[in-house]
Amino acid sequence: MPSIQEQEQALGALLTEFDLPSRRTESLTRSNLGWLSRNIAIGNQDHPRLAEAQGLIRRLLFSANNAHIGRLVREKLENSE
């Protein structure tokens, strides 16, 4: 399984093939990944690599959400001591 950084690089390169606003593809933040997951198919529904891009977006968004949840749990544990 490729690392998160490798997946981000692959997605960044892949997104250059799509008709998307550059501000949403320059930085793959959780916010931008969420936007991409909702909107990438708009105007790109016939792109031959759409499913591949959607899969990478989902995996990165899942990783970002898990990292965020992990931080919240650690903070809660630290504050309860």
Buried (B, 14 or more C-beta within 10 A) or exposed (E): EEEBEEBBEBBBEBBEEBEBEEEBBEEBEBEBBBBBBEEBBEEBEEBEEBEEBBEBBEBBBEBBEEEEEEEEEEEEEEEEE
